[in-house]
C-alpha cells in the first residue's frame, strides 16, 4: 500500500472576529496553497474533504457545499466530516484512509469555523450543545465546567498544582508571541508573560483561569495530501504519515466511573491510584484521564514503530482546550506514567528548549481555536517545522526545532468522547 | 390523523406556547438592522493585513423544541414528584444514575435495566467552581458544578452543589434536595453538604491556603458583577447558602 504525505497547505489567519465570511477565508487559505505550490493544477485534485463543527453558529446548514463551489472544486467528489473538536483531525485521517486504500492520489482538506456571530456566552452555549443536552448541559457548567471538574479530579488524585497549570499557560503564550499568525499575539503583542501575570488573570471555572481556556476564533486552513506517487511533484519536503490511531470514550464524563469497556484493559494504570480517595468501579481513565488518547496513541505508536515517544518525537501539537488536558494528555499519550504529567512541566521536558516541546505554535489557548480548522492549523505548523520552513514562514527562527524529524498531533471532541493521534515524519 | 394514537396525559406547557408564538412572529432569520465596519482583512500574518469595509447584518433565531425524554421519562417525572430514580442491570448489577434503560456492559448484551428508587444522599466525586457561565445561568453565579455519586450507584450525576464555593471537596458527603418549583430537569434538584464535615488535609482546593485566597479574590469580582447587572447583593447570596444548609 502507498505511503501518504502532507505536501502543502495554506491558512487564513485566525482571530477573535474576521469580517470575510467562511468561504472567502477558505479561498484565501487555498490561494496561499496555490501560490506556494505552483505545480498544483486545481483540476488534478481528486477529492475534497470539508470540515467544520457547528451549523448553528452561522445559521447555515451544509456550509461545505458553499465552500466547495466557492473555490471552484464542485463536480469533484467531496463531503463533510464532523465530530466536535475531533472534526479537523478526523478529516486528515479520512483523507489518509482514502489515499492509503488506493481510491485517490490527491486530496484537498479544507477546514474553517466562524465563531463570533453570537455573543461569547451564547458561543459557549452553542458549543456545549455537543455535550449531552438532557443531562450535563442542563446544569449550566458547559465545557469550562466539565473540563474544570475533570481537572479537579486529576489534581486531587495526582497532586499537580495551580502553579503547574500556570506554567503551561505561560509556556504556550510565550511560544505564541513568536507565531505571527497567533491570536494571542494579535490581542496582546509580542511581550513575554510570567507566572505572576497568570495569577492576575481572572478565574472562570476553578481550577481554570481565562488563560487556561481555549480561544474563540474565526479562521480557516487547507492542506494538500498526496500518495507516494505524487508527493514529490508538489513538495520538496513531504511530511509522511507514519501512524494513525483513533479512540472513543463515553459521551457523559460522569459515566466514566462505571466504564465497563475500559475496566481491566490498562491494569497498571488502575493500580496507580492514591489510597485516600475512594476507588470507582473502573479506575482508569475514570474522570481524571483520557482513554481515547491511550487507545489512539497505542495504535499510532505501533504502526510508527515508536516505543519511547519522548526520545523518538521531536515535538508535539496537542488538542488541549484547557491546560489540565495538556497535562493529562502527557500521561495518556504515554510521554510519562499516569500521575507523572506534572513532572514533565516541572522538569521542562515540554518547554521550548526541552526534550519534547509541546504546543510550540501556542496551541488552542494561544495560537487559535477555530474548531473545524484547529488541527489543520497545527498540522500545517508541523509541516513547516519538519520542512525547516519556520524561519521563512514566520520571519523568526525561535520556534524552529532544528533537525526536527518526527512529530505527533492529537485531536479530540467533547470531553475526550472521540479523538485521534497521527505521527508525522520528515 | 386517521387514528388518535397519542393522548396528552398531563399538560404543563400550553400557556407558555402562546408566549413563544409571539416570539416567532417577531421574525426569525429576517434582518433587523446592520452596521458597516472597517476592519483588518486578508489572510496574512500580523502586520501585513489589508483594511476593508464590511456590512454586518443582524438576524434572530429562537425556537421552542418539543423533545421526548424517552424511556428515562420515569427519572424526570420522578424529579417532579420529589423522588430520585436510577436503573439497575439485572445481570451485572451496575446501578446507573443518570439512568440508562439498556446496560452498556458488553457482557450484558444490552440487557434492559430495572428502575430503582435511590436514597437522597451521595458524595462529591469531582467538582468545578463556576465564576462565569452562559446567560441562562448568570444569576446562579457563583456556583459549584458537582459530579455527585448517589449512594448505591456506580456513575455520577452532574448537579449544582449549593454551598459557599470555598467549602467543597472530593469525597464530601451531600444530601439531595428538591426545589419548590420543578419542571422535570436536573435543575429541579441540588446537593447540600451534610453538616459538620471538614475538608480533609489532602483536599486539592484546601491543601494550599493560597488557593482559597486566590479564589476569594476573584469571587469578589463576581459579587460586584452580580450587584451591577442584577442588583443581587453579596449578603443575599450568602443567605441563600445558609438557607440551603438548613
Interface residues (C-beta under 8 A of the other chain):
Chain A: X10 X11 X12 X13 X15 X17 X19 X20 X25 X28 X29 X31 X32 X56 X59 X121 X122 X124 X125 X128 X134 X135 X136 X138 X139 X140 X141 X142 X144 X145 X146 X147 X148 X149 X150 X151 X152 X153 X155 X156 X159 X161 X162 X180 X181 X185 X186 X199 X202 X203 X204 X205 X206 X207 X208 X252 X253 X254 X255 X257 X258 X260 X261 X276 X277 X278 X280 X281 X287 X394 X395
Chain B: X29 X37 X39 X40 X41 X42 X43 X44 X45 X46 X47 X49 X52 X54 X56 X59 X61 X67 X69 X72 X92 X94 X96 X98 X104 X105 X106 X107 X123 X125 X126 X127 X128 X129 X130 X131 X132 X133 X134 X135 X136 X137 X138 X140 X143 X145 X146 X147 X149 X154 X155 X156 X157 X158 X159 X160 X165 X170 X171 X185 X186 X187 X200 X202 X203 X204 X205 X208 X210 X211 X214 X215 X218 X221
